[in-house]
């Protein structure tokens, strides 16, 4: 949900489009798919060269298209030696194919929040991908492997209401129930200018008016906290 590159803390940015429909039907979330598949995301990520042991955790977001391909994956950068890890994720994302979110038999384009964990101990290297942003209370309640809610993409009101030639970043936090409906939206300023009131209202309307694949634990829908960045 970015209209232009926002340079603070991100490597890549993109526009995410949210659905404005208020008619809710169950949407199943996107999943990583078969580990043996040629284009399995985790298998395509190459571990960068490091000196000694390493632990790197990156929070990322992408648009996952209805055909399972990832579009413009971007990650937060926490320190100066993480860009090469982000580059490894982005390179793999260009080739990877996931099992897309679906509504009935139809694939749906969604905002996908995920984390990538790189672990190196002596000569052993491990890469883990989790389809959730690592929200503390969610991990505590549902575990590392839960799948977070995924917002269905479409046209959004906020794009016309929000600044397009100024740097700003807002995190929208909400509750998404088991049926894929959002409520209790809060906006947190993440950087740059504070967007005007009409933009903030449009962001709230986008979150509450969108359809979601609800969070799942072992395939069972559960209520969840949801966080999505908006900015330009």
C-alpha positions as CSV (number, residue, x, y, z in Angstrom):
1,X,0.0,0.0,0.0
2,X,2.5,2.5,-1.1
3,X,2.1,5.0,-3.8
4,X,5.8,5.9,-4.2
5,X,9.1,4.9,-2.7
6,X,9.3,5.7,1.0
7,X,13.0,5.7,1.7
8,X,13.0,5.3,5.5
9,X,13.8,1.7,6.6
10,X,12.4,-0.1,3.5
11,X,14.2,-1.6,0.5
12,X,11.3,-1.9,-1.9
13,X,7.8,-0.4,-2.0
14,X,4.7,-1.0,-3.9
15,X,1.1,-0.2,-4.3
16,X,-1.3,-2.6,-2.6
17,X,-5.0,-2.3,-3.8
18,X,-7.7,-3.3,-1.3
19,X,-11.2,-4.6,-2.1
20,X,-14.1,-2.3,-1.3
21,X,-16.7,-5.0,-1.2
22,X,-18.7,-5.4,2.0
23,X,-20.3,-8.7,0.9
24,X,-18.3,-11.3,2.9
25,X,-17.7,-14.9,1.9
26,X,-15.0,-17.2,3.1
27,X,-11.6,-16.6,1.5
28,X,-8.9,-19.2,2.2
29,X,-5.4,-17.9,2.7
30,X,-2.3,-18.3,0.5
31,X,0.2,-20.9,1.7
32,X,3.8,-21.8,0.8
33,X,2.9,-25.0,-1.0
34,X,4.9,-28.2,-1.6
35,X,8.5,-28.1,-0.4
36,X,9.5,-30.4,-3.2
37,X,8.1,-28.1,-5.9
38,X,10.6,-26.5,-8.3
39,X,9.5,-23.0,-7.4
40,X,9.0,-23.4,-3.7
41,X,9.9,-20.1,-2.1
42,X,12.0,-21.3,0.7
43,X,14.1,-23.5,-1.5
44,X,14.9,-20.6,-3.8
45,X,16.4,-18.4,-1.1
46,X,20.2,-18.5,-1.1
47,X,21.9,-17.9,2.2
48,X,24.4,-15.0,1.9
49,X,28.0,-15.5,2.8
50,X,28.7,-14.6,6.4
51,X,31.7,-14.7,8.7
52,X,30.9,-16.9,11.8
53,X,27.4,-17.6,13.2
54,X,24.5,-15.4,12.2
55,X,20.9,-14.8,13.1
56,X,18.8,-12.5,10.8
57,X,15.1,-12.0,11.1
58,X,13.4,-9.9,8.5
59,X,9.7,-8.7,8.3
60,X,8.5,-8.5,4.7
61,X,5.4,-7.8,2.7
62,X,4.4,-8.4,-0.9
63,X,1.4,-8.5,-3.2
64,X,0.6,-12.2,-3.9
65,X,-1.2,-12.4,-7.2
66,X,-4.1,-14.7,-8.0
67,X,-1.7,-17.0,-9.9
68,X,0.6,-17.4,-6.8
69,X,3.4,-15.2,-8.0
70,X,4.9,-12.5,-5.8
71,X,5.0,-8.9,-6.8
72,X,7.5,-6.3,-5.5
73,X,8.5,-8.0,-2.2
74,X,10.0,-5.5,0.3
75,X,11.4,-5.9,3.8
76,X,12.3,-3.8,6.8
77,X,16.0,-3.2,7.3
78,X,17.2,-3.1,10.9
79,X,21.0,-2.7,10.3
80,X,23.6,-2.1,7.7
81,X,24.5,-5.7,7.0
82,X,21.0,-6.9,6.3
83,X,20.5,-5.6,2.7
84,X,22.2,-8.6,1.2
85,X,19.7,-10.9,3.0
86,X,16.9,-8.8,1.7
87,X,18.3,-9.1,-1.8
88,X,18.4,-12.9,-1.5
89,X,14.7,-12.8,-0.5
90,X,13.8,-10.5,-3.4
91,X,15.7,-12.6,-5.9
92,X,13.8,-15.7,-4.8
93,X,10.5,-13.9,-4.7
94,X,10.8,-13.1,-8.5
95,X,10.8,-16.8,-9.3
96,X,8.7,-18.3,-6.5
97,X,5.1,-19.6,-6.9
98,X,2.9,-20.0,-3.9
99,X,-0.6,-21.5,-3.6
100,X,-2.7,-18.4,-3.9
101,X,-5.6,-17.3,-1.7
102,X,-8.9,-18.5,-3.0
103,X,-12.5,-17.6,-2.9
104,X,-14.4,-20.7,-4.0
105,X,-12.4,-21.9,-6.9
106,X,-11.1,-18.5,-7.9
107,X,-7.6,-17.2,-7.0
108,X,-7.6,-13.8,-5.3
109,X,-4.8,-11.2,-5.1
110,X,-3.9,-10.4,-1.5
111,X,-1.5,-8.4,0.7
112,X,0.8,-11.0,2.2
113,X,2.9,-10.3,5.3
114,X,5.7,-12.7,6.0
115,X,9.0,-13.2,7.9
116,X,12.2,-14.8,6.9
117,X,14.6,-16.2,9.5
118,X,18.3,-17.0,8.6
119,X,20.2,-19.1,11.1
120,X,23.8,-20.1,10.8
121,X,25.5,-22.3,13.4
122,X,29.1,-23.4,12.5
123,X,28.5,-25.0,9.1
124,X,24.8,-25.5,9.4
125,X,22.5,-23.0,7.6
126,X,18.7,-22.9,8.1
127,X,16.1,-20.6,6.4
128,X,12.6,-20.5,7.7
129,X,9.7,-18.6,6.2
130,X,6.6,-17.7,8.3
131,X,3.4,-16.4,6.7
132,X,2.8,-13.9,9.5
133,X,4.5,-10.6,10.6
134,X,5.4,-11.8,14.0
135,X,2.9,-9.8,16.1
136,X,3.8,-10.6,19.7
137,X,0.4,-11.6,21.0
138,X,-0.4,-13.6,17.9
139,X,2.8,-15.6,18.1
140,X,2.3,-16.2,21.8
141,X,-1.3,-17.4,21.3
142,X,-1.1,-19.2,18.0
143,X,2.6,-20.1,17.6
144,X,5.3,-19.2,15.0
145,X,3.6,-21.2,12.2
146,X,0.2,-19.5,12.2
147,X,-0.9,-17.8,8.9
148,X,-1.9,-14.2,9.5
149,X,-5.0,-12.6,7.9
150,X,-4.6,-11.6,4.2
151,X,-6.4,-8.6,2.7
152,X,-8.0,-9.1,-0.7
153,X,-6.8,-6.5,-3.2
154,X,-8.9,-4.2,-5.3
155,X,-9.5,-0.5,-5.8
156,X,-9.1,1.7,-2.8
157,X,-10.4,5.1,-1.7
158,X,-7.3,6.1,0.2
159,X,-5.2,6.5,-3.0
160,X,-7.2,9.6,-4.0
161,X,-7.5,11.0,-0.5
162,X,-3.8,10.6,0.6
163,X,-0.7,12.6,-0.3
164,X,1.2,11.3,-3.3
165,X,4.2,13.7,-3.4
166,X,5.1,13.6,0.3
167,X,6.8,11.0,2.5
168,X,4.6,9.4,5.0
169,X,4.1,6.0,6.6
170,X,1.2,4.8,8.7
171,X,0.6,1.4,10.2
172,X,-3.1,0.4,10.3
173,X,-3.9,-2.0,13.1
174,X,-7.2,-3.9,13.2
175,X,-9.0,-6.9,14.5
176,X,-10.0,-9.5,11.9
177,X,-12.6,-12.1,13.0
178,X,-13.0,-15.7,11.8
179,X,-15.2,-14.7,8.9
180,X,-12.7,-12.2,7.5
181,X,-14.3,-9.0,8.7
182,X,-12.1,-6.1,10.1
183,X,-13.0,-3.8,13.0
184,X,-11.4,-1.6,15.7
185,X,-9.0,0.1,13.4
186,X,-6.2,2.2,14.8
187,X,-3.6,4.2,12.9
188,X,0.0,4.5,14.1
189,X,2.3,7.1,12.6
190,X,5.5,5.4,11.3
191,X,7.4,8.3,9.8
192,X,7.4,11.4,7.5
193,X,4.5,13.8,7.6
194,X,1.3,13.1,9.4
195,X,-1.3,12.6,6.7
196,X,-4.4,14.9,6.7
197,X,-7.7,13.8,8.3
198,X,-9.4,12.9,5.1
199,X,-6.5,10.5,4.3
200,X,-6.7,8.9,7.7
201,X,-10.4,8.4,7.4
202,X,-9.9,6.8,3.9
203,X,-7.3,4.4,5.4
204,X,-9.8,3.4,8.1
205,X,-12.5,2.9,5.4
206,X,-10.1,0.8,3.3
207,X,-9.4,-1.5,6.2
208,X,-13.0,-1.9,7.4
209,X,-14.4,-2.2,3.9
210,X,-12.0,-4.9,2.6
211,X,-12.5,-8.6,2.5
212,X,-9.9,-10.8,4.2
213,X,-8.8,-14.4,4.3
214,X,-8.9,-14.9,8.1
215,X,-5.9,-16.0,10.1
216,X,-5.6,-19.8,10.4
217,X,-4.0,-22.2,12.8
218,X,-3.7,-25.8,11.3
219,X,-6.2,-24.7,8.7
220,X,-8.8,-23.5,11.2
221,X,-9.9,-19.8,11.0
222,X,-9.2,-17.8,14.2
223,X,-9.7,-14.2,15.3
224,X,-6.5,-12.1,14.9
225,X,-4.7,-8.8,15.1
226,X,-3.8,-7.4,11.7
227,X,-1.2,-4.8,10.8
228,X,-0.6,-3.3,7.3
229,X,1.6,-0.4,6.3
230,X,0.4,2.5,4.1
231,X,2.5,5.3,2.7
232,X,4.2,7.1,-0.2
